[in-house]
Amino acid sequence: MKDYYDFELLTPCFCHGASEAAEMRIPSIRGHLRRWHTILFGSEDMKLTWGTASGKVISSRVILRLLPVNNAPESQMPQQVLPHVKVGPKAFTCSALKRGTRYRLLVAFRPMTSEQVRERVDRVITSWLYLGCVGMRSSRAFGSVWPQGAKPDEADFCKEVRIAAEKLAIMISAKTVPKIDLAICTDTLSGGDNEKYFGYVKGRNRLTSPLKMKYIRLADGFHLVLYATSEEIVSRALEQLDNAGKPLGKIKFTRISDGRPL
């Protein structure tokens, strides 16, 4: 079990505290790690590991701290929240952490924490780094985290996410993408049956998108990854996007667990 993980941002990140300035925050990271632990090992094991205040109170076994690499300041930038929208009230910006910002996540454990718990936490953090994001709009590839400097080939990437691939339908673009383009991730569909695949915001109500997106960096360049709890969600979402002429619907993906074209 490692005691630290160095990671970087492949895409701008909308992570905020009480102020309007963007900042990487442990509570935000912890929330994503809790979700990944639930996906990999179930909700009850997650509560025993990361703690819960619901019902019988359980303290977290895991202690996290965060340091900017080389104590470098967090670089800010104005970032459009919906980059596919060119004009109008929806073409607004928020403060974001710049792509390339680096961090070190320090990990420690409470006394008497078992080796099994430590190994599972390592797998959870690794899965988050290779498949996850952090911050607002994380379902649309904003805040794509990545192990610092890593450029694995596709086979090694598949090995790192093998446990997650048993729980999720994970698709990777069949070819490298020319550039990281968040506009194709936000240019989706709304209303009607589309809400089953892309979620919605209605007043104070919200359904988080079942389809998740993430940019990754492999040895041959950048790829876009899509994943969901079922292949039907991914395939139907891409079909709807293709029928609507959306750029994301034109990209070809393969399922990493068996290499089948989607």
N, C-alpha and C positions, 0 to 999 in steps of 0.2 A: 504494500500500500504506500503510495507516494504521500509526502507531506506538503507538496505544493504542485500547482498546475499553472504553467505560463500559457496565456492565451491572448489572442488579438481579435479585433473587430474586422471582419471582411466587408461589412456594410455599415453605414451610419446607424447610430443607436439612439432611440428616444427613451432614455432612462432618466427619471427625474425624482427628486425628493420634494421638499416643501417649496423650494424656490423654482423659478422658471429655467434656471441653468441646468443643463444636462449633467448628470454624474452617475457613474456606475455605483450600484448600491447592493450591499449584501442581502437585504430583504428581498430584492428583486431576483437575485441569483438563487437564493434559498427557495423561493416560490417555484421557480422552474425546476430545480432539483427535486423538490417534493413531487412535482408532476411526473418527472421521469422515473423516479423510484416507484411510483404507483403503477406506471405502465409496465415496468420491468418485473416488479416483485409483489405487486398488490398493495391495496390501501392499508391493510392492517400492519404489514411489515414496514410500510412507510411511516406510520404513526409511531411505531416502536423505535424507529431509527431517528426520525426528525422531530418527534414530539407532537403533542396535540393538547389543546385546551378544551376540547369537546369531550364531555363525559368525564371519565377518569383522566386527570391531568398527567401527562407523561412529558418529562424533560427530554430535549434533544440530546442524542449521544454525540452529535457532530458540532464542532466549533469552527466557524469560518471567519477568516480575515482577508482583507483585500488590500493589495499594494499596487500602485502604478509602477511599471517596470522602470528601473533607474530613477525612481521618484520624479518622473517627467509629469508635468501638469496635464490634465485632461483637456485636449483640444476641442473647442466648440465650433460649431458651424450652423448657419441657418439651413434647414433641410425641409423641402416640401413634403408634406405628409402624404399627399396623393400626387405623385410626380407625373402621372399620366394626364392630369388636369392642367391645362395651360392657362386658362383665364377664369375669372369669376370668383365667387366667395369660397369655393372649395379649393382654390389654388393658394392655400395658406401655408406658412412655414412655422416650424418650432425649432428650438435649440436642440441640437443633436451632438453626440460624440462622434468625432471624425473616424472614418474608416482608417485602419492601421493603428489605432490606439491600443496599447498593450498593458496587460495586467498580470499580476501573480496572485492566484487564489491559494491562501494558506489553509491547510486542513489539519485539525487536531481532534482528539476524541476524549470523552469522559473516561475516568479510570474504570477498569474492568470491562471495557468494550470488547466483545468477542472478535476473533479474526474473521468470522463469516460476515459480521456487520461491516468491518473495515473493507473487505473485498467487495461487498455489494456497493458500498459508497464509491469505491474506485470505479466500478462499472457504471454507476449512475452518472458520475461526473464526466467520465469518458464519453458516454452516450450523448450527454448534453453538449459537450464540446464538438462532437462530430455531426450531430443532427439538430441541435437546438439553437435557439436565439434567446435574446433577453430584451425587455423593455416593451414599450408600446409598439403596435404594428408588427410584433414578432411573428405572427402567423403569415405575414407577407414579406418575410425575409429581411426585415430591418433587424439590426442587432445580431447578425449572424456571427456567432463566436466560432473560433477555430484554434486548435493547438498551435502555439506560436511557431512559425517557420515550417510547419508540417506540409509536405507535398507527397503524400502516399500515392501509389498507383491504385487502380480501382479494386484490385484483389485485396490489398492491405486495408483499404477503407471498408470493404465488406466484412473483413475479419473483426474490425473494431466495433461494428454495429450489428454483429451477428445475433446477439440476444434480442436487441430491439426489433430485428427483422423477423423474429419469431412471433412478435406481438403486433407488428404494424406492417402495412403494405408500403414499402419504401421504393420510390422510383427515382432514377437518376437520368439526366439528359443523356441521350445516346452519343451526342457529340459535345465538345466544349462549346461554351457560349462565347460570342465575340467579345463581350464585355459584361460587367455586372450592371444590369439594367433593372432597377426597382420599379420602373413604370409598367413593365409587363406583369409584375406581381400584383400591383394595385388595380390594374385595368381588368377587373373581373365582371361579374354579373350580379344583379340584385333582383328581388321580387320573385314571387311565385315559387316554383320548384327549385330555383337557383339557391334559395336560402338554405336548402338541405346540404349544399356543398360549400357555400361561401359565407354562411352566417348572415347576420343582420344587426343593425342598430335601429330601434324604433323608440323614440322618446327616451325613457329611462331604462328600457328593456334592451337586452343584448344577447345574441347567440354567437359565441365564438366560432369562427370558421372551423369546420371539421377538417378542411384541407389545409395542411401546413406547408410552407415553403422555406427553403434555406439555400443559400449559396455556399458552395464548398470549393476548396482548392486542391486539385490532384496534380500528379506529376505532369500531366499533359495540358493543364490549364484549369480554368474555372468551369464548374458544372452547376446546374440548378437541380435541387432535390425536392421532390414532393413526397409527402407521406400522409397517411390517414389510417383509421382503424380497419378499413377494408379496401380492397382493390376497387370495388364498385364505386366508392366515393371518388377516387382519383380518376378512374376511366370515364365516369359520367361527367365529372367536372370538366375534363379536357374535351369531351365530346360537345358539351354545351358551349365552351369557349370557341372551339373550332367552328361550330355552326354560326356563331355570332361574329366570326371574323377577327377574334381577339388574337394578338400575337402569341400569347402563351399556348393557345390551342394548336398552334402550328409546330411547336417543338415536339420531337419524338423522344419518348422515354422508355426505359427498360426497367423491369423489376429486378433489384439487385440480388434477391435471394435465388433466382433461377435464370436470370438473363433473358426472360421472355419479353418480346416487344409489347408495348402497350398501345 
